[in-house]
């Protein structure tokens, strides 16, 4: 999932039970991992839920 601002990509890794966060380079589109993957049991879908309406 790419967040609405287009700066970050979150990848659900179903078989490794994790979600990884990457920064997207605005010019090249290359990804750079941010921190360590987050432990989540069998993630298959990521959905952004607005905090403020």
C-alpha angles and dihedrals in degrees: 000000000000113000117237094259090058094229101105137044123200117201122199111213104198098183097045095043096235147107118220125202123213133184113226115223106231095216105038102023090229119149126233120192116239117210123317124322114269116243110242123159110246100330112197104162137027121205128182114226114198112237095201127037 
